[in-house]
Amino acid sequence: MKTVDARGLSCPEPVLRAREALKSKEKEYIILVDNMTSRENVTRFARSQGYNTTVTEKDGEYTLALRK
């Protein structure tokens, strides 16, 4: 499982980093973001690539679990 820490970055950078990670063709990824826009954009991108996305929030930070 690959983890991408995109906290502190504004879009489109979190999506670009997620896209780069998905090139490894793993079945699971964890993407860390810290704002709602990044959460929504990465979730939308992951779903367009065929990944199911589960989002958890803690203290204003979001953990996106992407699974195929």
N, C-alpha and C positions, 0 to 999 in steps of 0.2 A: 504494500500500500504506500502510495506516494503522498506526501504532505506538501502543500503550497501555502506559504505564509504571505498573504497579500494585504496584511493589516497596514494601515497608514498610506495606502496607495489609492489614488482615485482612478475611476474608469477613464479609459478602457484597460488600464494596466492589469487589474485582477483577471479580466477575461483573457487577455493575451497570455498571462502566465498560466492560467488554467488550460488554455488551448495548447500551449507548449508541453505541459505535463501529460495531456491526453495522447500525445504522440507516442508515448511509451506503451500504449495499448494495454494497460493494466485494467483489472476489473474493478478496483476500488481506489478512490482518492479522497483526501481530506483537504478542503480549501478553507483557509481562515481569512475572514474579512471583518472590517469594523464599521461599515456603514450600510444603510439600507439599499442604496443604489447599487453598490457592488454586489450585495446579496442577491438582488433581483436579476441583475444582468448575468452573473455567473450561473445562477439557477436556470435562467432561460437558455443560455448557451449549452449547459450540460444536458438539458432535456433535448435540445435540438440534435445532440450527438448520441442520443439513445440511452442516457444515464438517468436512473431514478435518483432523486435528490432529497435528502432529509436535512432539515435545517434546525439547529439548536442555537439558542441565544443565552449568553451569560455576560452580565455586566457590560452590555453594549457591544459585545463582540459575537460574531456569528461563525459557527462551525458548519460547513456544508459537507455532508458525506455523499459522495457520488458512487453509485454502484450500478453495474450492468447485470 
